[in-house]
Amino acid sequence: MEKPIELKIATAKNNIYKFLEVTAMEEQLPPFIMVGILAQSLTEWQRRELIQVNDAFEKNKEVKENV
Protein backbone atom coordinates (compact mmCIF):
# COMPACT_ATOMS: atom_id res chain seq x y z
CA MET A 1 0.00 0.00 0.00
CA GLU A 2 1.34 3.40 -0.95
CA LYS A 3 1.90 6.05 1.72
CA PRO A 4 -0.48 9.03 1.74
CA ILE A 5 0.95 12.22 0.20
CA GLU A 6 0.71 13.98 3.58
CA LEU A 7 3.02 11.41 5.12
CA LYS A 8 5.44 11.64 2.20
CA ILE A 9 5.56 15.44 2.54
CA ALA A 10 6.09 15.29 6.31
CA THR A 11 8.86 12.71 5.89
CA ALA A 12 10.58 14.74 3.17
CA LYS A 13 10.46 17.92 5.26
CA ASN A 14 11.82 16.09 8.28
CA ASN A 15 14.65 14.51 6.26
CA ILE A 16 15.62 17.84 4.71
CA TYR A 17 15.62 19.56 8.10
CA LYS A 18 17.78 16.83 9.67
CA PHE A 19 20.23 16.92 6.76
CA LEU A 20 20.53 20.71 7.02
CA GLU A 21 21.14 20.55 10.76
CA VAL A 22 23.84 17.89 10.43
CA THR A 23 25.51 19.68 7.51
CA ALA A 24 25.53 23.05 9.29
CA MET A 25 27.07 21.50 12.39
CA GLU A 26 29.64 19.36 10.56
CA GLU A 27 30.76 22.20 8.31
CA GLN A 28 30.41 24.81 11.08
CA LEU A 29 28.29 27.04 8.88
CA PRO A 30 26.23 29.85 10.44
CA PRO A 31 22.53 30.22 9.66
CA PHE A 32 23.03 33.11 7.21
CA ILE A 33 25.25 30.90 5.04
CA MET A 34 22.75 28.05 5.22
CA VAL A 35 19.98 30.46 4.16
CA GLY A 36 22.03 31.39 1.10
CA ILE A 37 22.55 27.74 0.24
CA LEU A 38 18.84 27.05 0.68
CA ALA A 39 17.93 30.05 -1.49
CA GLN A 40 20.15 28.78 -4.29
CA SER A 41 18.72 25.29 -3.93
CA LEU A 42 15.16 26.62 -4.03
CA THR A 43 15.94 28.57 -7.19
CA GLU A 44 17.26 25.40 -8.84
CA TRP A 45 14.17 23.39 -7.83
CA GLN A 46 11.89 26.17 -9.09
CA ARG A 47 13.73 26.05 -12.45
CA ARG A 48 13.17 22.28 -12.59
CA GLU A 49 9.50 22.78 -11.76
CA LEU A 50 9.07 25.28 -14.61
CA ILE A 51 10.73 22.88 -17.05
CA GLN A 52 8.40 20.08 -15.92
CA VAL A 53 5.30 22.27 -16.23
CA ASN A 54 6.41 23.49 -19.66
CA ASP A 55 7.06 19.93 -20.84
CA ALA A 56 3.62 18.83 -19.63
CA PHE A 57 2.00 21.81 -21.36
CA GLU A 58 3.80 21.07 -24.63
CA LYS A 59 2.88 17.38 -24.45
CA ASN A 60 -0.78 18.26 -23.82
CA LYS A 61 -0.68 20.74 -26.71
CA GLU A 62 0.69 18.06 -29.07
CA VAL A 63 -2.04 15.60 -28.04
CA LYS A 64 -4.77 18.17 -28.73
CA GLU A 65 -3.27 19.00 -32.13
CA ASN A 66 -3.32 15.33 -33.11
CA VAL A 67 -6.99 14.90 -32.24
N, C-alpha and C positions, 0 to 999 in steps of 0.2 A: 504494500500500500504506500502510495506517495505521500510525503509530508505536506501539510497545508502550507500555502504561500506565507502565511503569517509566521509560522515557525521557521521557515527558510530565511525570511527577512530578519527575524530576531537573532537567529544563529549567525548569519552573515555579519550583522552589526556587532555582535559580541566578539566574533573572531577578529574583525578589523580593529576594534578597540583594544583587544588584548595584544595584537601584533604591534600596534602603535605604541602602547605602553612599554612593551619589552624592547622595541627598537630604540625608543627615546632614552630608556635607561642604559641599555648596552652601549649606545653610541654617545651618551652624555649630551644629548641635544635638548636645548631649552624649548619650551612651548612655542615661541615665536618662529623658530626654525621649522618645527613640526607643522605649524599652520601653513607655512610656505610650501612645504612638501605636499601637504594635503590639497592645497589650492591647485598646484600643478597637476596632481593626480586627478582631481575633479575635472579640470579642464580637458585632460586626455580622455576621460570616460565620457564627458559630454560630446566630444568630437566623435567618439565611437558610436554614441547613441544617434547622433545626426546622420552618420553614414548608414546605420542600420535602418533608420526611418526612411531615408532617401531611397535605399535599395528596395524596401518594401513598397514604397509609393511607385517606383518605376516598374516593379514586377506587376503590381496591380494594374497599372496603366497599360502594360503590354497585354495582359489578359483581356482587358476590356476592348482593346483594339482588335484582338483576334476573334471577338465574338460577333 
